Amino acid sequence: MFTGLVRALGRIEPAPAGVRLRLLGRGAAAMAPESAGLGPLALGDSIAVDGVCLTVAELWPDGFRADVSEETLWRTTLGARAAAGAAVNLEPALRLSDRLGGHLVSGHVDGLGSVVAIQRLPASWHLALRWNDPAYGRYLCDKASVAVDGISLTVAACSDDGHFSIAVIPHTWAATSLALRRVGDAVNLEADLLAKYTERLLQQGGIAAALASGQPTGPPISADWLANHGWS
């Protein structure tokens, strides 16, 4: 589990059976994990790479190697980013004692999207994006959370056709790979976990169909019902 708060940047490269990540500091110089802001890494640790949860399979002084399955390469941007030696966002897994400053991010990418427009404003950047599969747009609403390349961001506006926009503050712009994105670039997108689980629960219980038909889904809530269930 992650929060979508990027701790470091890395440069991703192809490697046998996976990818290699070199951790980058200021000036794009390679750094040790602790110096880059990731803390000590160990074999088997989970780390989000542009929003994709990977497992540390081998450690080096300036980075690590992670195995990547064909499924992951097919569903995410990692293959293309590795081939290009691109910069990627990195975040270590959340500890139970950590502060949840972003939102709950699983590191399981729902689908790909693309950058539609980038606008520089006096105090921020305005990015317009879209899901490649418009059906995923149902998980978004104004002021909801969305992970873009592993970055926890707030939806500024959205539409039913899978288009949405985000406002990016200067700190996020400077500390992540967003400043490197260009119109037409592909991005990894993960919708809010709460939206997906809520939809699944409603489908499992048949509640969605009952609500759509106007039929009652359970006993009416009354003063007596509340008293019987511990409310006074």
Disulfide bonds with the S-S distance in Angstrom:
none
